[in-house]
């Protein structure tokens, strides 16, 4: 098989696949051949001369007919091959008509005919086929023209095959596929017998699981297709009424405990609500804004399995969003009772099992469901009122004596909405806080866990009522000392530190004690780092004269640990992993940001200078390990950012070490760290030459790496970080870069890298080119503007045509649509810099684009080319260029 897959990439694959299909040896070889045929038609259709297309089509049709009984997966692969051929072969006119005429009278051919008719509409928008917008429009018009013939054929199939379940499933799949493409005539469909059959199948209690799923998928596709309800009125009414008749069938499925069917009905009800959402908000309770649709979803929310209600979450989000935008109190009043009932149901679904032991799990399916509930509650709570809901929930705990699992679920929902309740003079909030911190240690551990989460979410209340700070911290400290509660308590302490920074200053010694003994608590890595972050945030609020000493104390534990690791003999020739300590130092530097007046020495400067030798040695010891080097660089980055210009004494030794390690181990994080140094020191006259030397020294190994075969694709991080560094230079010291010898090579590398389909790397490349040209456009009244303009003019004279040609080719053939705004910005800057020359460059670039596909379809007409050229060159703002590119590149997708 291995040798065959290599052949699959060559010209011989066509003949080989054809021969294997003729031999019909066994399922495996035929499946491989059918799949190869499909892949070749999708990816390499251009290899075939046009005169062979008809022979290929006839051969495929003959294969599918002779292999139709061998295996359904082979039929599907061949059907895909035929569909992909039909879409690309412009000379095959009216393929649907040809196929129906040829095979519809032969019952034995029906299975593969319907399979081809199912995959054909699905493949129209396939990403693998770059047939272009012109051809796609032509095909969609053609399919729309023959759609009623297809539906009539499907109805005939149903009549002939009676209650043959396999055939019904195929028919529903095929109908769904045509609905999805959006080409069925809604008036024709509204009165079509097939629709009746569909709902009869869903109403019948004895319908099998597979058929039920196929029918449900088909109804969902139909509902999705009529999203624009006003233009599909007759069909919309039929579907609306049809779905409402399924309520009884839903109850029957619940009674029979048939979860698969229950989930299918809930999908249909949700799709109904999604489709009629705007109608429901526009005219609630009238016509197709009938609120019985919401009743159906609330009935589903009452099902004991949480997976059922979860299906409807997206609809409730959208409803909330819609009502939030309309901001009409009367309208909110109509929907409020429904949201109240939903919240009530959700709180019940969030209950843990009464026999559950230990804390709630975050990572299992149920834990993820609860997180989604928490997000949904936050999004729709405005309809009910946060305060009102919070009070109601609290009163259920205060007045009743509910079992622990009810208490825990109520506290969980309260934690979700606590932040949206106004903390000003709010007696209920303070009472809740008072009661929660008095919870005895004898209550179920899950209740304590969630109560700690709630306290963390109520940090605003603590900030407004500092008298609670001591009891709250005592409560959280109890949790911190217990194995299962330590991490959640650490997270809550971090929240309190972030919000109550000034009040917490008096507790700094206590935080420092915790930080020193961090590893004596059973904390996750994330919780430990969070605690240090909270400590650093409070540290930054201490008096300046105290900060240096306290920072030194806070860092001492981590520095001692790093020193200890460095002094150990490497076991098995491998030094112990220092990343935990590096990450902890990084978070301390990142969040210790005191307010320092001009002229004052930064209090952290001395500490960072003292720590540098340890970081330097750690970096040297682990220089071959990308993961550890990355953490070292991250730590140094935050150290430099922390003290800004105060890190000047590190600049020389740091750059020397970076450059020397990078020659041997080109870790891209050194380029990133370089960009930070340029950002901090690039404006300093005395540092510019040194930074340029650094850039040149880092560029040489980088270019060697990227010039390897597939170098750009294999090292996107390096591309990303290289152009971040180059961009920082453009922003901080453009003349230094533009006057250097390295700029030509960086621009050449950027032009090559524009084709890279990697989100971050491509974004960095485009930003570099855009910012580079912009320095010659933006007259910021600096003395060097004329020189910048002249240097950019020289660079554009040298590379402009190549850049524009590459950008046009790239956005038509290499890049996904989301990158186009970045390309548009680059073209816009080139045009603003020199419009007449840009017009000429663009014209030449467009002349080089292919005008038709290998299947003979017109890709782009002369008029489309001239229209695009005119739209871009006459644009008055960048977004017009973006729209033009977006439309134009569709012609090549």
C-alpha atoms as one frame of an Amber mdcrd trajectory, in Angstrom:
protein
   0.000   0.000   0.000   2.886   2.364   0.840   4.253   2.186  -2.723   0.749
   2.809  -4.113   0.363   6.009  -2.096   3.592   7.331  -3.658   2.238   6.484
  -7.099  -0.900   8.415  -6.084   1.104  11.601  -6.428   2.201  10.977 -10.024
   0.679  11.016 -13.518   0.508   7.195 -13.496  -2.026   7.340 -10.689  -4.824
   8.074 -13.169  -4.153   4.936 -15.240  -3.375   2.757 -12.229  -6.602   3.728
 -10.429  -8.605   3.122 -13.605  -7.068  -0.363 -14.052  -7.646  -1.351 -10.414
 -11.303  -0.371 -10.695 -11.642  -2.459 -13.869  -9.995  -5.493 -12.241 -12.500
  -5.452  -9.331 -10.178  -7.681  -7.253 -11.422  -6.857  -3.737 -12.960  -4.083
  -1.635  -9.588  -2.751  -0.404  -7.974  -2.251  -3.815 -11.176  -0.778  -5.283
 -11.601   1.581  -2.332  -7.980   2.713  -2.670  -8.418   3.266  -6.422 -11.720
   5.144  -6.006 -10.194   7.355  -3.326  -7.110   8.013  -5.479  -9.374   8.962
  -8.388 -11.310  11.391  -6.174  -8.099  12.951  -4.765  -6.569  13.335  -8.250
  -9.701  15.037  -9.579  -9.766  17.347  -6.554  -6.072  18.237  -6.437  -4.500
  17.483  -9.826  -7.235  17.913 -12.431  -4.954  20.344 -14.290  -2.685  17.378
 -15.228  -5.248  16.048 -17.716  -5.479  17.426 -21.271  -9.037  18.739 -22.011
  -9.614  16.103 -24.714  -9.461  13.328 -22.063 -12.254  14.784 -19.856 -15.164
  13.061 -21.627 -13.400   9.674 -21.575 -12.727  10.105 -17.831 -16.386  10.904
 -17.178 -17.631   7.878 -19.143 -15.095   5.636 -17.435 -16.154   6.795 -13.936
 -19.856   6.272 -14.736 -19.104   2.794 -16.005 -17.080   1.982 -12.823 -19.789
   3.188 -10.441 -22.361   1.076 -12.286 -20.259  -2.078 -12.220 -19.151  -1.634
  -8.564 -22.489  -0.472  -7.104 -23.055  -3.695  -5.157 -19.476  -4.173  -3.921
 -19.474  -1.638  -1.035 -21.296   1.624  -0.190 -18.020   3.376   0.715 -16.671
   2.737  -2.800 -19.900   4.125  -4.297 -19.495   7.264  -2.163 -15.852   7.805
  -3.261 -16.764   7.356  -6.935 -19.826   9.603  -6.538 -17.531  12.287  -5.094
 -15.129  11.826  -8.010 -17.998  12.232 -10.512 -19.383  15.280  -8.671 -15.945
  16.951  -8.505 -15.432  16.247 -12.199 -18.839  17.705 -13.097 -18.084  20.879
 -11.144 -14.741  21.416 -12.893 -15.611  20.196 -16.396 -17.196  23.194 -18.072
 -18.036  21.210 -21.227 -20.392  18.867 -19.277 -23.550  20.952 -19.495 -26.657
  20.088 -17.448 -25.008  17.145 -15.680 -28.014  16.603 -13.356 -30.346  16.305
 -16.333 -27.960  13.885 -18.137 -27.602  11.634 -15.080 -31.346  11.507 -14.306
 -32.178  10.800 -17.954 -29.588   8.027 -18.128 -30.285   6.164 -14.869 -33.682
   7.070 -13.384 -35.581   4.290 -15.166 -33.267   1.566 -13.874 -34.151   0.610
 -10.274 -30.743  -1.039  -9.696 -28.924   2.245 -10.549 -31.024   4.274  -8.131
 -28.663   3.908  -5.137 -25.634   5.405  -6.895 -27.681   8.017  -8.795 -29.039
   9.357  -5.480 -25.535   9.205  -3.973 -24.173  11.389  -6.827 -27.116  13.787
  -6.443 -26.421  13.965  -2.678 -22.709  14.794  -2.868 -22.969  17.137  -5.871
 -24.534  20.070  -3.934 -22.235  19.347  -0.957 -19.134  19.696  -3.143 -20.137
  23.073  -4.646 -18.547  24.912  -1.715 -15.747  22.387  -1.150 -12.461  23.997
  -0.093 -10.523  21.386  -2.078 -11.965  22.594  -5.389 -10.839  26.044  -6.450
 -13.493  26.447  -9.148 -13.925  30.204  -8.624 -16.991  32.367  -8.117 -17.950
  32.615 -11.819 -18.111  28.848 -12.277 -19.757  28.382  -8.876 -22.529  30.856
  -9.761 -23.057  29.094 -13.098 -23.318  25.693 -11.335 -25.699  26.943  -8.627
 -28.003  28.443 -11.282 -27.881  25.135 -13.167 -28.680  23.091 -10.032 -31.517
  25.461  -9.092 -32.978  24.982 -12.606 -33.051  21.187 -12.203 -33.894  21.087
  -8.474 -37.608  20.326  -8.878 -36.714  17.440 -11.249 -34.515  16.020  -8.458
 -37.258  16.378  -5.826 -39.771  14.707  -8.145 -37.298  11.854  -8.706 -36.893
  11.460  -4.902 -40.673  11.361  -4.425 -40.968   8.699  -7.139 -38.292   6.684
  -5.303 -40.303   6.843  -2.072 -43.483   5.740  -3.853 -41.724   2.836  -5.595
 -39.732   1.604  -2.612 -42.632   1.813  -0.137 -41.268   1.592   3.384 -37.724
   0.509   2.392 -35.808   2.145   5.227 -32.406   2.301   3.498 -33.902   4.063
   0.490 -35.783   6.549   2.709 -32.554   7.408   4.531 -30.827   8.053   1.170
 -33.740  10.189  -0.034 -33.750  12.330   3.145 -29.957  12.774   2.993 -30.211
  13.866  -0.634 -33.082  16.279   0.037 -31.167  17.764   2.984 -28.149  18.309
   0.764 -30.250  20.332  -1.735 -31.819  22.324   1.113 -28.313  23.115   2.415
 -27.251  24.542  -0.936 -30.312  26.811  -0.803 -31.503  26.099  -4.367 -34.913
  24.494  -3.742 -37.952  26.514  -4.770 -39.845  27.162  -1.528 -43.287  27.420
  -3.173 -42.738  24.095  -4.936 -41.472  22.484  -1.695 -44.303  23.860   0.476
 -46.854  21.728  -1.367 -44.607  18.757  -1.966 -45.567  15.308  -0.763 -41.988
  14.679   0.456 -42.455  17.194   3.261 -45.508  15.259   4.479 -43.539  11.992
   4.389 -40.767  13.627   6.409 -43.072  14.666   9.252 -44.993  11.357   9.160
 -41.696   9.519   9.739 -40.887  11.823  12.692 -44.376  11.436  14.204 -44.322
   7.639  14.064 -43.336   5.931  17.291 -41.906   2.873  15.521 -39.429   4.787
  13.287 -35.919   3.299  13.665 -33.050   5.345  15.157 -31.139   5.722  11.855
 -34.165   6.808   9.852 -35.208   9.178  12.635 -31.787  10.818  12.561 -31.820
  11.210   8.753 -35.313  12.768   8.854 -34.275  15.111  11.701 -31.162  16.218
   9.814 -33.305  16.945   6.779 -35.841  19.063   8.720 -32.971  20.989  10.362
 -31.463  21.667   6.923 -34.852  22.865   5.651 -35.244  25.213   8.644 -31.730
  26.531   8.145 -32.418  27.137   4.443 -35.405  29.414   5.178 -33.514  31.565
   7.723 -34.640  34.595   5.698 -38.260  33.775   6.559 -39.975  36.621   4.668
 -38.760  35.383   1.273 -39.857  31.784   1.941 -43.320  32.324   3.446 -45.309
  29.262   2.227 -42.521  26.793   3.111 -41.854  28.575   6.415 -45.509  28.107
   7.429 -45.511  24.423   6.503 -42.310  23.753   8.480 -43.524  25.822  11.433
 -46.810  23.907  11.679 -45.056  20.582  10.994 -42.573  20.996  13.852 -45.294
  22.020  16.324 -47.009  18.652  15.674 -43.929  16.814  17.044 -44.522  17.681
  20.703 -46.533  14.489  21.339 -43.848  12.389  19.646 -41.228  14.037  21.910
 -43.199  13.045  25.043 -43.521   9.488  23.703 -39.725   9.294  23.178 -39.227
  10.559  26.772 -41.644   7.921  28.069 -39.746   5.209  26.170 -36.411   6.620
  27.441 -35.184   6.840  23.843 -32.456   9.469  24.326 -31.370   9.480  20.647
 -34.843  10.524  19.521 -35.198  13.027  22.364 -31.942  14.691  21.255 -33.159
  14.748  17.628 -36.440  16.442  18.577 -34.566  18.984  20.681 -32.295  19.750
  17.695 -35.370  20.332  15.529 -37.084  22.548  18.148 -33.870  24.574  18.589
 -33.438  25.026  14.824 -37.096  26.158  14.635 -36.464  28.788  17.327 -33.208
  29.912  15.648 -34.933  30.308  12.277 -37.878  32.288  13.668 -35.807  34.234
  16.214 -36.198  37.629  14.512 -39.917  37.035  13.891 -40.370  36.075  17.557
 -38.615  39.230  18.799 -40.404  41.416  16.219 -43.918  40.125  16.903 -43.945
  37.886  20.010 -47.070  35.757  20.291 -48.350  36.619  16.805 -48.303  34.321
  13.752 -44.907  32.688  13.430 -43.683  34.679  16.427 -45.794  32.201  18.428
 -44.182  31.709  21.851 -45.084  28.020  21.819 -41.674  27.611  20.151 -40.005
  28.719  23.414 -42.334  26.415  25.371 -40.946  23.496  23.343 -37.393  24.395
  24.375 -38.399  24.765  28.021 -40.045  21.327  27.863 -36.659  20.010  26.658
 -34.939  21.904  29.495 -37.095  19.825  31.853 -35.570  16.559  30.600 -33.416
  14.935  33.300 -30.376  14.520  30.995 -28.360  17.753  30.797 -27.190  16.939
  27.204 -30.732  17.739  26.014 -30.947  21.309  27.296 -27.351  21.962  26.194
 -28.409  21.715  22.524 -30.483  24.889  22.906 -27.771  27.081  24.489 -26.796
  28.848  21.254 -30.404  29.931  20.720 -30.687  31.399  24.226 -27.403  33.307
  23.681 -28.736  34.751  20.445 -32.098  35.629  21.983 -30.301  37.437  24.841
 -28.085  39.298  22.373 -31.081  40.328  20.255 -33.079  41.589  23.230 -30.031
  43.403  24.660 -29.654  45.317  21.380 -33.348  46.269  21.171 -33.263  47.517
  24.778 -37.077  47.734  25.022 -38.346  47.195  28.624 -41.831  46.096  27.450
 -40.295  43.487  25.164 -37.937  42.323  27.924 -41.020  41.920  30.122 -42.578
  39.459  27.647 -39.477  37.220  27.608 -38.552  37.544  31.298 -40.755  34.651
  32.551 -39.206  32.307  29.948 -35.660  33.219  31.021 -36.653  32.790  34.705
 -37.917  29.288  33.983 -34.764  28.535  31.980 -32.524  29.680  34.872 -34.559
  27.587  37.278 -34.052  24.525  35.044 -30.337  25.232  34.643 -29.789  25.504
  38.399 -31.397  22.074  38.754 -29.227  20.592  35.970 -26.086  21.904  37.723
 -26.734  19.774  40.811 -24.133  17.116  41.518 -25.290  13.593  42.387 -26.321
  13.310  46.067 -23.735  10.535  46.492 -20.931  12.556  44.807 -17.750  12.635
  46.882 -15.049  15.275  46.762 -15.015  18.617  44.928 -16.816  19.348  41.620
 -14.728  18.260  38.616 -13.950  21.026  36.111 -12.586  18.922  33.298 -15.126
  16.131  32.747 -18.202  16.527  30.478 -20.447  17.600  33.338 -17.846  20.111
  34.560 -17.681  21.613  31.059 -21.493  21.728  30.941 -21.526  23.715  34.201
 -18.983  26.179  32.766 -21.226  26.687  29.733 -24.214  27.222  32.058 -22.188
  29.822  33.950 -21.407  31.660  30.669 -25.028  31.505  29.498 -26.361  32.783
  32.842 -23.951  35.753  32.658 -25.280  36.566  29.173 -29.023  36.447  29.882
 -29.163  37.623  33.513 -29.895  41.247  32.483 -33.420  40.143  31.438 -34.247
  38.948  34.944 -32.116  41.438  36.878 -28.916  40.317  38.628 -29.907  41.631
  42.045 -33.395  40.158  41.947 -32.051  36.755  40.894 -29.219  36.829  43.451
 -31.675  37.645  46.268 -34.112  34.922  45.196 -31.339  32.329  45.111 -30.093
  33.411  48.533 -33.566  33.276  50.050 -33.967  29.631  48.944 -30.882  28.855
  51.053 -31.859  31.082  53.975 -35.489  30.031  54.324 -35.328  26.352  53.490
 -32.896  23.729  54.622 -32.079  22.190  51.245 -29.865  19.110  50.778 -26.155
  19.848  50.136 -26.323  19.285  46.345 -29.081  21.950  46.004 -27.083  24.375
  48.158 -23.965  23.817  46.047 -25.810  24.364  42.731 -27.429  27.582  44.074
 -24.014  28.886  45.232 -22.625  27.986  41.775 -25.264  30.112  39.976 -24.773
  32.914  42.536 -21.028  32.863  41.749 -21.846  33.223  38.039 -23.822  36.444
  38.583 -22.072  37.940  41.637 -19.909  40.300  39.553 -22.917  41.765  37.722
 -24.665  42.773  40.984 -24.018  46.402  41.956 -21.797  46.242  45.088 -22.636
  49.787  46.316 -24.498  49.810  49.703 -25.952  46.375  49.114 -27.080  44.714
  52.373 -27.896  41.390  50.667 -24.357  41.039  49.296 -22.746  41.831  52.618
 -25.088  39.407  54.375 -24.191  36.650  51.889 -20.497  37.306  52.452 -20.982
  37.257  56.224 -22.855  33.957  56.147 -20.551  32.210  53.655 -17.388  32.818
  55.694 -19.176  31.331  58.722 -19.857  27.998  56.937 -18.656  25.216  59.240
 -15.946  22.829  58.057 -18.427  19.968  58.493 -20.482  20.847  55.362 -19.904
  18.802  52.200 -16.501  19.593  50.649 -18.150  20.544  47.307 -20.241  23.200
  49.103 -17.067  24.643  50.646 -15.326  24.556  47.257 -18.094  26.498  45.490
 -18.518  28.899  48.427 -14.814  29.792  48.089 -15.378  30.434  44.368 -18.292
  32.707  45.300 -16.139  34.660  47.777 -13.504  35.161  45.056 -16.178  36.514
  42.702 -17.340  38.944  45.434 -13.992  40.754  45.740 -15.661  44.070  44.716
 -17.903  43.770  47.792 -14.846  43.206  50.008 -13.184  46.286  48.468 -16.247
  48.424  49.309 -16.504  46.894  52.832 -12.922  46.491  54.105 -14.206  45.291
  57.522 -14.758  41.927  55.814 -11.159  41.604  54.640  -9.883  39.812  57.756
 -12.717  37.260  58.088 -12.582  36.607  54.307  -8.811  36.060  54.341  -9.093
  33.779  57.385 -11.765  31.740  55.590  -9.635  31.469  52.444  -6.512  30.567
  54.456  -8.393  27.583  55.942  -9.120  26.443  52.407  -5.526  27.018  51.307
  -4.297  24.566  53.966  -6.570  21.751  52.718  -5.401  19.602  49.846  -8.594
  19.606  47.769  -9.452  23.280  48.394  -5.963  24.807  48.081  -6.090  25.747
  44.373  -9.581  27.262  44.427  -8.663  29.231  47.593  -5.461  30.480  45.893
  -7.525  31.679  42.933  -9.892  33.548  45.287  -6.954  35.177  47.140  -5.550
  36.228  43.736  -8.943  37.841  42.903  -9.031  39.680  46.238  -5.437  40.935
  45.707  -6.274  42.174  42.198  -9.372  44.119  43.278  -8.414  45.199  46.819
  -4.763  46.110  46.122  -4.677  49.118  48.483  -6.463  47.373  51.371  -4.232
  44.318  50.957  -1.003  46.328  51.423  -1.302  45.886  55.213  -1.433  42.102
  54.657   1.664  42.005  52.462   3.747  40.206  55.101   1.124  37.443  55.223
   1.225  37.134  51.412   5.007  37.000  51.526   4.838  34.173  54.087   2.500
  32.249  51.783   4.801  32.888  48.794   7.823  31.634  50.739   6.011  28.420
  51.656   4.249  28.066  48.296   5.266  24.448  47.773   3.939  23.357  51.147
   0.398  23.904  49.760  -1.193  21.424  47.358  -1.470  23.890  44.475  -1.739
  23.426  40.707   0.961  25.267  38.736  -1.626  27.792  37.557  -2.912  28.481
  41.104   0.623  28.962  42.464   1.457  31.445  39.693  -1.888  33.213  40.363
  -1.011  33.667  44.026   2.344  35.200  43.095   0.598  37.484  40.628  -1.734
  38.710  43.386   1.257  39.237  45.700   3.125  41.240  43.020   0.059  43.437
  42.366  -0.085  44.305  46.085   3.706  44.754  46.255   3.508  47.474  43.571
   1.245  49.520  45.924   3.754  49.593  48.807   5.818  52.767  49.485   8.690
  52.985  46.921  11.413  52.659  49.549   9.984  49.298  50.683   9.517  47.770
  47.234  13.151  46.791  46.536  13.561  44.874  49.784  10.163  43.157  49.506
  10.728  42.257  45.841  14.091  40.784  46.775  12.365  38.677  49.479   9.644
  37.582  47.056  12.184  36.535  44.407  14.622  34.938  46.876  12.828  31.554
  47.040  12.818  31.177  43.255  16.439  32.400  42.885  17.651  29.999  45.603
  15.897  27.137  43.833  17.524  28.053  40.488  20.960  28.288  42.152  20.411
  24.889  43.765  19.513  23.342  40.390  22.635  24.856  38.816  24.874  23.484
  41.562  23.538  19.935  41.241  25.357  17.322  39.201  23.255  16.698  36.100
  21.623  13.316  36.607  21.946  11.030  33.569  23.697  13.910  31.876  20.529
  16.046  32.039  20.088  19.082  34.311  16.874  19.398  36.366  14.000  21.420
  34.870  13.980  25.065  36.043  10.746  26.155  34.254   8.573  26.284  37.403
  10.920  28.843  38.988  11.383  30.825  35.772   7.601  31.104  35.327   7.222
  32.275  38.925   9.904  34.951  38.493   8.291  36.010  35.182   4.877  36.560
  36.828   6.480  38.586  39.658   8.324  40.871  37.193   5.267  41.139  34.955
   2.935  42.421  37.674   5.280  44.475  39.867   4.606  47.801  38.180   4.932
  50.602  40.766   4.341  54.223  39.765   7.822  55.753  39.375   8.192  59.519
  38.818  10.691  60.844  36.252  14.201  60.963  37.638  13.576  58.390  40.366
  15.543  55.138  40.212  13.239  52.208  39.574  12.986  50.223  42.840  13.187
  46.899  40.970  16.394  47.771  39.084  18.829  46.590  41.770  16.969  43.283
  42.302  16.959  42.473  38.593  20.685  43.247  38.313  21.330  40.860  41.197
  19.225  38.108  39.605  20.731  38.452  36.093  23.811  36.194  36.679  21.534
  33.294  37.756  19.249  33.728  34.729  22.287  33.992  32.443  23.792  30.782
  33.805  20.438  28.959  33.603  20.151  30.017  29.961  23.660  28.765  29.207
  23.130  25.429  30.942  19.909  24.685  29.024  20.738  26.403  25.729  19.859
  23.352  23.635  16.349  22.957  25.128  13.863  25.168  23.260  11.164  24.939
  25.959  13.485  26.085  28.776  15.169  28.772  26.654  11.703  30.088  25.779
  10.847  30.377  29.507  14.206  32.114  30.196  13.523  34.641  27.447   9.996
  35.201  28.746  11.374  35.862  32.228  13.982  38.303  30.843  11.359  40.003
  28.693   9.235  40.846  31.753  12.331  41.871  33.714  13.288  44.350  30.963
   9.683  45.585  30.662   9.469  45.956  34.459  12.350  48.432  34.753  12.410
  49.828  31.197  15.518  51.971  30.619  16.702  50.897  34.085  17.935  47.615
  32.609  20.654  49.390  30.547  23.517  47.651  32.356  22.144  44.265  31.191
  21.932  45.280  27.531  25.522  44.501  26.512  25.909  41.107  28.284  22.364
  40.008  27.365  22.751  40.783  23.646  26.185  39.119  23.544  24.781  35.939
  25.106  21.672  35.901  22.886  23.710  36.239  19.705  26.274  33.620  20.700
  23.651  30.979  21.667  21.521  31.786  18.585  24.426  30.941  16.220  24.312
  27.362  17.536  20.650  26.995  18.589  18.405  29.343  16.605  15.468  29.481
  19.071  12.976  32.033  17.721  12.314  33.418  21.228  15.681  35.256  20.994
  14.260  37.232  18.064  11.219  38.074  20.171  13.404  39.165  23.080  15.420
  41.249  20.601  12.211  43.038  19.574  11.572  43.935  23.232  15.076  45.401
  23.525  14.596  47.445  20.340  11.235  48.675  21.672  12.822  49.812  24.960
  16.157  51.193  23.655  15.639  51.883  19.926  15.034  55.606  20.524  18.349
  55.961  22.456  20.978  57.371  20.084  23.808  55.516  21.863  22.121  52.112
  21.577  21.055  52.130  17.905  24.262  50.823  16.321  24.548  48.049  18.920
  20.938  46.989  18.274  21.529  47.018  14.501  24.607  44.801  15.000  22.367
  42.464  17.047  19.770  42.381  14.250  22.396  41.599  11.604  23.968  38.882
  13.747  20.546  37.268  14.365  19.482  37.564  10.703  22.289  35.452   9.241
  21.365  32.109  10.944  17.659  33.000  10.492  17.962  33.387   6.714  19.941
  30.111   6.506  17.106  28.355   8.381  14.335  29.880   6.249  16.133  29.251
   2.927  16.030  25.475   3.469  13.408  23.487   1.513   9.997  24.397   3.023
  11.919  26.545   5.533   9.179  29.171   5.810   6.427  26.599   6.300   8.432
  24.553   8.814   9.429  27.548  10.976   6.433  29.900  11.226   7.468  30.992
  14.752  10.819  32.175  13.425   9.082  34.123  10.633   6.673  35.649  13.165
   9.429  36.712  15.584  11.856  37.913  12.887   9.285  40.342  11.496   8.208
  41.466  14.956  11.848  42.427  15.490  12.112  44.153  12.095   8.813  45.999
  12.719  10.043  47.292  16.092  13.089  48.679  14.285  10.865  50.414  11.731
   8.811  51.940  14.573  11.728  52.981  16.793  14.604  53.782  14.435  13.606
  53.541  10.748  16.628  55.410   9.361  19.061  53.036  11.109  17.381  50.052
   9.446  16.740  51.629   6.025  20.352  52.807   5.688  21.769  49.376   6.530
  22.794  46.627   4.130  20.474  44.077   5.783  17.220  45.794   4.729  17.327
  44.404   1.160  17.502  40.835   2.493  14.718  41.443   5.029  12.418  42.837
   2.287  13.211  39.856   0.011  12.435  37.486   2.874   9.162  39.347   3.577
   8.070  39.065  -0.091   8.718  35.311  -0.023   6.924  34.951   3.341   3.705
  36.689   2.199   2.568  33.305   0.815   2.758  31.674   4.267  -0.667  30.470
   5.404  -0.045  30.815   9.143  -2.146  33.337  11.062   0.505  34.891  13.354
   3.450  34.674  10.945   1.505  36.165   8.049   0.134  38.936  10.242   3.699
  39.863  11.347   5.012  39.903   7.768   2.152  42.116   6.521   2.502  44.463
   9.496   6.228  44.849   8.796   5.691  45.714   5.105   2.800  48.048   5.941
   4.697  49.896   8.691   7.845  50.071   6.541   6.060  51.832   3.663   4.060
  53.957   6.098   7.266  55.560   7.422   7.634  57.150   3.986   3.977  58.276
   3.982   3.359  59.708   7.455   4.796  63.197   7.692   5.012  63.385  11.483
   7.027  66.650  11.206  10.168  64.862  12.349  13.427  66.196  10.873  14.170
  62.931   9.095  10.890  62.625   7.106  12.418  63.602   3.738  15.275  61.135
   4.202  12.818  58.382   5.190  10.702  59.131   2.126  13.764  58.984  -0.124
  14.945  55.655   1.371  11.471  54.090   1.045  11.330  55.386  -2.544  14.595
  53.566  -3.304  13.346  50.340  -1.676  10.039  50.497  -3.585  11.828  51.215
  -6.863  13.798  48.045  -6.302  11.059  45.726  -4.946   7.657  47.381  -5.618
   6.577  45.462  -8.729   7.702  42.129  -7.272   5.849  42.880  -4.023   2.541
  43.834  -5.715   2.686  40.814  -8.079   3.407  38.477  -5.170   0.610  39.970
  -3.029  -1.980  39.529  -5.800  -0.876  35.949  -6.443  -0.839  35.241  -2.704
  -4.328  36.482  -1.944  -5.809  34.690  -4.985  -4.126  31.316  -4.425  -2.449
  30.964  -1.011  -4.148  32.858   1.794  -7.470  32.290   3.598 -10.019  35.157
   3.459  -9.397  36.340   7.049  -5.891  37.560   6.057  -7.179  39.839   3.254
  -7.623  43.005   5.394  -3.860  42.832   6.125  -3.034  42.507   2.417  -5.389
  45.414   1.671  -3.537  47.626   4.170  -0.201  46.929   2.467  -1.603  47.698
  -1.011  -3.235  50.847   0.365   0.076  52.098   1.804   1.902  51.440  -1.506
  -0.835  53.354  -3.332  -0.757  56.289  -0.918   3.031  56.418  -1.294   2.968
  56.579  -5.122  -0.428  56.141  -6.803   0.602  56.454 -10.493   3.388  53.855
 -10.180   1.125  51.556  -8.127  -1.542  51.653 -10.904   1.071  50.376 -13.354
   2.360  47.687 -10.959  -1.166  46.437 -10.278  -2.005  46.290 -13.997   1.112
  44.162 -14.648   0.277  41.895 -11.694  -3.287  41.324 -12.984  -2.027  40.475
 -16.480  -0.104  37.555 -14.950  -3.188  35.877 -13.390  -4.729  32.813 -15.160
  -7.927  33.662 -17.054  -9.535  30.192 -17.122  -9.487  26.922 -15.178  -8.031
  23.630 -16.408 -11.630  22.448 -16.858 -12.245  25.192 -19.424 -14.385  27.462
 -17.224 -13.785  31.219 -17.290 -12.091  32.244 -14.037 -12.038  35.978 -14.596
 -13.367  38.093 -17.450 -11.589  41.114 -18.935 -14.330  43.330 -17.482 -13.853
  41.864 -13.993 -10.105  42.603 -14.220 -10.602  46.211 -15.325 -13.392  46.776
 -12.769 -11.153  45.505  -9.969  -8.221  47.670 -11.118 -10.485  50.705 -11.153
 -12.054  49.943  -7.736  -8.638  49.635  -6.078  -6.868  52.549  -7.766  -9.770
  54.967  -7.237 -10.358  53.925  -3.590 -10.465  56.775  -1.112 -10.045  54.648
   2.012  -8.454  51.327   2.866 -11.706  49.437   3.519 -12.750  49.987  -0.130
  -9.557  48.205  -1.209 -10.395  45.410   1.239 -13.943  44.949  -0.157 -12.618
  44.921  -3.710  -9.993  42.254  -2.889 -12.532  40.148  -1.009 -14.872  40.068
  -4.020 -12.073  39.629  -6.564 -10.337  36.705  -4.812 -13.634  34.769  -4.735
 -13.136  34.373  -8.480 -10.121  32.134  -7.731 -11.415  30.136  -4.746
